[in-house]
Amino acid sequence: MSIYTCPNCGKKAFGPVTKALAGRMNSKGKPCQNCGKLCVNGKGATIFNFFFSIIGIIAMFVIFIIAPKFAFLSHYEVPIQAGIVLALLVIPRVIFAFSFKLHPSIRLEPLK
């Protein structure tokens, strides 16, 4: 089910899953099904991912520093850290799937 339009050819060629996997401005992107040109999520996705990653890393350090002081928290430190890492990988992809406009990829790939 294609509901998002390709910025290169203007045809609906991206679904939520392919749009989520298109990545940020610094990634390679996903090719359009119609024209084959690479597309990525825009600057907003890159900025969102930056701030979300910073908040996640700060949360990991805070849990790491505070956990030894509290007995109940020290038992769950590793699952909380794993949950934060999983959230850093999954939540931006879900947000990318339904937000932010697609843009043509500006990354230069070496010729084969």
TORSE-973260 format. One record per residue (C-alpha): residue in three letters; x, y negated, z; residue number from 1. Coordinates in Angstrom, 3 decimals. Example, Ala and Ser with C-alpha at 12.3 -4.5 7.8 and 13.67 -1.06 7.14 Angstrom:
! TORSE-973260
(ala; (12.300; 4.500; 7.800); 1)
(ser; (13.670; 1.060; 7.140); 2)
***
This chain:
! TORSE-973260
(met; (0.000; 0.000; 0.000); 1)
(ser; (1.708; -3.156; -1.207); 2)
(ile; (0.488; -6.317; 0.471); 3)
(tyr; (3.545; -8.611; 0.303); 4)
(thr; (4.704; -10.312; -2.883); 5)
(cys; (8.230; -10.170; -4.227); 6)
(pro; (9.832; -13.640; -4.306); 7)
(asn; (11.613; -12.770; -7.560); 8)
(cys; (8.816; -11.448; -9.787); 9)
(gly; (5.700; -12.558; -7.850); 10)
(lys; (4.019; -9.134; -7.835); 11)
(lys; (2.835; -7.287; -4.747); 12)
(ala; (5.583; -4.711; -4.206); 13)
(phe; (6.266; -4.494; -0.467); 14)
(gly; (4.354; -2.775; 2.299); 15)
(pro; (4.880; -3.326; 6.024); 16)
(val; (7.447; -0.514; 6.311); 17)
(thr; (9.572; -1.635; 3.376); 18)
(lys; (9.341; -5.252; 4.542); 19)
(ala; (10.456; -4.230; 8.042); 20)
(leu; (13.469; -2.432; 6.578); 21)
(ala; (14.410; -5.344; 4.313); 22)
(gly; (16.421; -6.886; 7.130); 23)
(arg; (17.705; -10.365; 7.780); 24)
(met; (19.488; -12.853; 5.544); 25)
(asn; (22.896; -11.226; 6.157); 26)
(ser; (21.717; -7.727; 5.237); 27)
(lys; (21.694; -6.118; 1.801); 28)
(gly; (17.896; -6.075; 1.580); 29)
(lys; (15.444; -3.764; -0.157); 30)
(pro; (14.902; -3.595; -3.918); 31)
(cys; (11.565; -4.606; -5.381); 32)
(gln; (9.603; -1.728; -6.912); 33)
(asn; (8.812; -3.789; -9.999); 34)
(cys; (11.881; -5.866; -10.849); 35)
(gly; (14.580; -4.069; -8.817); 36)
(lys; (16.038; -7.263; -7.328); 37)
(leu; (16.922; -7.303; -3.642); 38)
(cys; (14.688; -9.077; -1.119); 39)
(val; (15.231; -9.913; 2.565); 40)
(asn; (13.260; -11.580; 5.344); 41)
(gly; (13.966; -15.292; 5.618); 42)
(lys; (15.890; -17.576; 7.930); 43)
(gly; (13.163; -17.352; 10.549); 44)
(ala; (13.788; -13.618; 10.915); 45)
(thr; (17.511; -14.199; 11.354); 46)
(ile; (16.929; -16.880; 13.991); 47)
(phe; (14.342; -14.749; 15.807); 48)
(asn; (16.694; -11.768; 15.860); 49)
(phe; (19.534; -13.940; 17.208); 50)
(phe; (17.513; -15.296; 20.121); 51)
(phe; (15.899; -11.931; 20.876); 52)
(ser; (19.326; -10.254; 20.926); 53)
(ile; (20.755; -12.931; 23.225); 54)
(ile; (17.853; -12.493; 25.654); 55)
(gly; (18.279; -8.701; 25.552); 56)
(ile; (22.022; -8.862; 26.205); 57)
(ile; (21.508; -11.283; 29.098); 58)
(ala; (18.871; -8.930; 30.543); 59)
(met; (21.311; -6.017; 30.279); 60)
(phe; (24.022; -7.939; 32.161); 61)
(val; (21.574; -9.083; 34.831); 62)
(ile; (20.374; -5.505; 35.405); 63)
(phe; (23.985; -4.304; 35.485); 64)
(ile; (24.960; -6.898; 38.093); 65)
(ile; (21.815; -6.760; 40.253); 66)
(ala; (21.149; -2.985; 40.235); 67)
(pro; (23.812; -1.946; 42.817); 68)
(lys; (22.323; -4.364; 45.373); 69)
(phe; (18.896; -2.682; 45.332); 70)
(ala; (18.555; 1.034; 46.061); 71)
(phe; (15.328; 1.533; 44.088); 72)
(leu; (16.749; -0.255; 41.037); 73)
(ser; (20.067; 1.600; 41.007); 74)
(his; (18.280; 4.912; 40.320); 75)
(tyr; (16.577; 3.499; 37.227); 76)
(glu; (19.421; 1.402; 35.835); 77)
(val; (20.318; 3.743; 32.966); 78)
(pro; (16.724; 4.205; 31.709); 79)
(ile; (16.162; 0.446; 31.896); 80)
(gln; (19.359; -0.192; 29.900); 81)
(ala; (18.321; 2.438; 27.334); 82)
(gly; (14.878; 0.830; 27.080); 83)
(ile; (16.434; -2.580; 26.451); 84)
(val; (18.665; -1.171; 23.689); 85)
(leu; (15.690; 0.612; 22.119); 86)
(ala; (13.660; -2.606; 22.310); 87)
(leu; (16.499; -4.520; 20.620); 88)
(leu; (16.302; -2.075; 17.713); 89)
(val; (12.527; -1.601; 17.376); 90)
(ile; (10.782; -4.862; 18.303); 91)
(pro; (12.503; -7.057; 15.668); 92)
(arg; (11.569; -4.533; 12.954); 93)
(val; (7.921; -4.604; 14.017); 94)
(ile; (7.962; -8.407; 13.997); 95)
(phe; (9.667; -8.425; 10.570); 96)
(ala; (6.965; -6.122; 9.180); 97)
(phe; (4.161; -8.609; 9.804); 98)
(ser; (5.843; -12.024; 10.015); 99)
(phe; (8.325; -14.122; 8.053); 100)
(lys; (8.313; -14.629; 4.314); 101)
(leu; (10.401; -12.579; 1.918); 102)
(his; (13.270; -14.332; 0.160); 103)
(pro; (15.657; -13.262; -2.602); 104)
(ser; (18.871; -11.787; -1.272); 105)
(ile; (21.811; -14.176; -1.452); 106)
(arg; (24.419; -11.635; -0.416); 107)
(leu; (27.008; -10.914; -3.099); 108)
(glu; (27.727; -7.226; -3.610); 109)
(pro; (30.945; -6.045; -5.269); 110)
(leu; (30.583; -4.575; -8.725); 111)
(lys; (30.986; -0.821; -9.019); 112)
***
